Amino acid sequence: MKLDILAFGAHPDDVELGCGATIAKEVARGKMVGIIDLTRGELGTRGTAQTRDEEARQAANILGVDVRENLGFADGFFVNDQEHQLEIIKMVRKYQPDMVLCNAIDDRHIDHGKGSRLVSDACFLSGLLKIETQLDGKVQDKWRPKQIYHYIQWKNIEPDIAVDVTGYIDTKMASVLAYKTQFYDPESKEPQTPISSKNFTDSIKYRARDLGRLIGTEYAEGFNVERYAAVDSLFDLI
C-alpha cells in the first residue's frame, strides 16, 4: 500500500497532539495516510502499554487513517543507530510516502528530539540503493520521501509553515481524548503529570486558535521544515 503521508510519533498520542487536525483534513481530501508509533509508551506514568494500544486503535479510527503500526522500540531508551534506522527504513520503503511527518526537533521529552532525528536520518538512508532491506522475504525498493515536516509539541517553537485546520479541530480533540488514561479526568486516582491537567487539555485548542489568529484563520497547526518551503506562485499563500 502506497501512502501519501506517513506520520511518525515516538509515543502513541504524539501524532494526534502534534498534527491530528492536519491528518484529519488530508484524509477528508482523499489522501492515504498512515501512522507509525515508535514505542508503546510503556514508561508513561498513567495507564499501561495495553491501554495505550487500545487507545491508539480508537484514535486511528477517529482520524480515519488507512494503517497504524507500532515498532515496539524501548520507550525512553531507543537510540538513533543502525538497528533502529533499518526498522524505520523498512516502513518507509513499505509505504513509500510522498511526505513524512515526525516529532518536534527539540522538545521537553527526550524521546521527541531523538525520534525526530532518527526518522529524518532513516528517511535519507532509505533512498540509498546499497542499503538492502527485506520485508516478508522480499527485497525492498529504495524510497526517499519528497518532504519531511516536524510538528510542534510541548515547546512553543516558532513554526516555519502553518496549516489552516479550521473545521478539523474537533476531530483532533476527539482523537486526543481517545487516550482516556493520559489526559484530564477529575475522577482519576492516578498520579498527576504535565499532560493530565485541564490546562494542558485546554491548551490544545487555544494554541491552535492563537496560531490561526496569526495567519488569519480560525485554527492552525505549525510545522518546521528541513529545506526551504517553496510555492509555485505567491498566490498559493493564504
C-alpha positions in Angstrom: 0.0 0.0 0.0 1.4 3.3 -1.1 0.6 6.3 1.2 0.6 10.0 0.6 1.5 10.8 4.2 3.3 8.7 6.8 3.3 10.2 10.3 5.7 9.0 12.9 5.4 9.5 16.7 7.8 8.5 19.5 4.7 7.6 21.6 1.1 6.8 20.9 -0.7 10.2 21.1 2.3 12.3 19.7 0.8 12.3 16.2 -2.7 13.2 17.4 -1.4 16.1 19.6 1.1 17.4 17.0 -0.8 17.1 13.7 -4.1 15.4 14.3 -6.1 18.1 12.6 -3.8 18.3 9.6 -4.2 14.5 9.2 -8.0 14.7 9.5 -8.1 17.4 6.8 -5.9 15.4 4.4 -7.9 12.2 5.0 -11.1 14.2 4.2 -9.5 15.3 1.0 -8.9 11.7 0.0 -5.2 11.3 0.9 -3.9 8.0 2.0 -2.4 8.4 5.5 -0.6 6.1 7.9 0.8 6.4 11.5 3.8 4.6 12.9 4.4 4.7 16.6 8.0 4.0 17.7 7.2 2.8 21.2 4.1 1.7 23.1 4.6 4.4 25.7 5.2 1.8 28.4 7.0 4.2 30.7 4.1 6.6 30.8 3.0 7.4 34.4 -0.6 6.8 33.7 -2.2 3.8 32.1 -0.3 0.8 30.6 1.1 -0.3 27.3 -2.0 -2.4 26.8 -4.4 0.6 27.4 -2.3 2.7 25.1 -2.6 0.0 22.4 -6.4 0.2 22.5 -6.5 3.9 22.8 -4.2 4.2 19.7 -6.6 2.0 17.7 -9.6 4.1 18.7 -7.7 7.3 17.8 -6.7 5.9 14.4 -10.4 5.1 13.7 -11.4 8.6 14.6 -8.8 10.2 12.3 -9.7 7.7 9.5 -6.2 6.7 8.7 -5.5 3.7 6.5 -3.0 2.0 8.7 -1.3 2.2 12.1 1.7 0.2 13.2 3.9 0.1 16.3 7.6 -0.7 16.1 7.9 -1.6 19.7 11.1 0.3 20.4 12.0 0.8 24.1 10.3 3.8 25.5 12.8 6.3 26.8 15.8 4.2 25.7 15.7 3.8 21.9 18.6 5.4 20.1 19.5 6.7 16.7 21.6 3.8 15.5 21.7 1.4 12.6 19.4 -1.2 14.1 16.6 1.4 14.7 17.2 3.2 11.4 16.8 0.0 9.5 13.4 -0.7 11.1 12.2 2.7 10.0 13.7 2.3 6.6 11.6 -0.8 6.2 8.4 1.2 7.0 9.3 4.0 4.6 10.0 1.6 1.8 6.9 -0.5 2.6 4.5 2.5 2.4 6.5 4.8 0.0 5.1 8.0 1.4 5.5 11.3 -0.5 5.5 13.1 2.8 6.7 12.2 6.3 5.5 14.0 9.5 7.6 13.4 12.6 8.3 14.6 16.1 9.4 18.1 17.1 13.1 18.9 16.5 13.5 19.9 20.1 11.1 19.3 23.0 10.7 18.7 26.7 10.5 14.9 26.4 13.9 13.4 25.3 12.2 10.8 23.0 10.7 13.6 20.9 14.0 15.1 19.8 15.6 11.6 19.4 12.6 10.4 17.4 12.7 13.4 15.2 16.4 12.9 14.2 16.0 9.1 14.0 13.2 9.4 11.5 14.8 12.1 9.5 18.1 10.2 9.2 16.3 7.0 8.2 14.3 8.8 5.5 17.6 9.9 3.9 19.2 6.5 4.2 16.0 4.9 2.8 16.9 6.4 -0.6 20.3 4.8 -0.8 20.4 1.8 -3.3 23.2 0.0 -1.5 21.2 -0.3 1.8 19.3 -3.5 1.4 16.3 -4.3 3.4 13.8 -7.2 3.2 10.2 -7.4 4.3 8.2 -10.6 4.2 11.1 -12.3 2.5 11.3 -9.8 -0.4 14.0 -7.2 -1.1 12.5 -3.7 -0.9 13.0 -0.9 -3.4 14.7 2.2 -2.2 12.5 5.2 -1.4 13.0 8.7 -0.1 10.1 10.9 0.8 9.9 14.3 -1.0 9.2 16.2 2.2 9.8 15.8 5.9 7.9 18.1 8.3 8.3 18.3 12.1 5.2 19.0 14.0 5.3 21.2 17.2 4.7 19.6 20.6 5.3 20.9 24.2 7.6 23.8 23.5 6.2 26.9 21.7 8.7 26.6 18.8 8.1 29.1 16.1 6.8 27.3 13.0 8.2 27.6 9.5 4.8 27.0 8.0 1.3 26.9 9.4 -1.6 24.8 8.1 -5.2 26.1 8.2 -7.1 23.3 10.1 -10.3 25.2 10.6 -13.2 22.7 10.6 -11.0 19.8 11.8 -10.1 20.8 15.4 -13.0 18.8 16.9 -11.8 15.6 15.1 -8.3 16.3 16.5 -9.7 16.7 20.0 -11.7 13.5 19.8 -8.6 11.6 18.7 -6.6 13.0 21.5 -9.2 12.3 24.1 -9.4 8.7 23.0 -6.3 8.4 25.2 -8.5 8.4 28.3 -5.8 7.3 30.7 -3.4 10.1 29.7 -5.4 13.4 29.9 -7.5 15.4 32.3 -10.0 13.3 34.3 -11.2 14.8 37.6 -12.2 11.4 38.9 -8.9 9.7 38.1 -6.8 8.4 41.1 -3.6 8.1 39.1 -0.7 10.5 39.6 -0.8 13.9 38.0 1.5 14.5 35.0 2.3 17.6 32.9 -0.2 16.5 30.3 -3.0 15.4 32.7 -4.0 18.9 33.8 -7.1 20.7 32.5 -4.9 23.5 31.4 -3.0 21.1 29.1 -6.2 19.8 27.5 -7.5 23.3 27.0 -4.2 24.4 25.5 -4.6 22.0 22.6 -7.4 24.3 21.3 -6.2 27.6 22.4 -2.7 27.1 20.9 -4.3 26.1 17.6 -6.6 29.1 17.8 -3.8 31.5 18.5 -1.7 30.2 15.6 -4.8 30.5 13.5 -5.2 34.1 14.6 -1.7 34.8 13.4 -2.4 33.5 9.9 -5.9 34.9 9.6 -7.8 31.6 10.1 -9.8 30.1 13.0 -7.3 27.3 13.8 -3.9 26.2 12.6 -1.1 23.7 13.2 2.5 24.6 12.8 5.5 22.7 11.3 9.2 23.1 11.0 10.8 22.2 7.6 14.2 20.8 6.7 14.6 22.8 3.5 13.1 26.0 2.1 9.4 25.8 1.8 8.6 26.5 -1.9 5.4 27.6 -3.7 4.7 27.7 -7.4 3.2 31.2 -7.1 2.9 33.9 -4.4 -0.9 33.4 -4.8 -0.5 29.9 -3.3 -0.1 31.6 0.1 -3.3 32.2 2.1 
